[in-house]
Amino acid sequence: MKIFKPFADAIRGIILSIKQEKHVRFHLFATFFILILSYSLKINIYDFFICLLLFAIIWSGELFNTCIEQICNILRDKYKLPYEGSRDIRDIAAGAVLFQAIMAAIIGVIIFWKYLF
C-alpha cells in the first residue's frame, strides 16, 4: 500500500545508516546498553522518558549528520571538488552531534547516579 511506503523508505534509511556509519553503530550499541541498564536498575518512568528523549535527539542528529556527509560526497564527486571544499560543513555537522552526545552523557550521569550510588 502507498500509505506504508514512506515508512518503509524511512526504515531503509535508518538501516543504511547503521550499515554505513560506524558512529551510528556506536549509538545503536549505546542505546541498547542504556535500555538494558534502565531495565536492570528499574529507573522511574520520568527518568526513562528523559532517556528516550535523549535517544531521539542523538539519533536525529546522527542521521542528519549522515545526510549532510552524503550530500557533500555527491556534490564533491559530481563537481570534482576536493574534500577540503566541504570540510567545514562536515566538521560543523559532526560538532553538533558531539555536543548532543556530551550533553546526553552529562544528563545520563545525573540520572543514573542516584540508581548506582
Beta strands, then each sheet from edge to edge (+ up, - down):
end
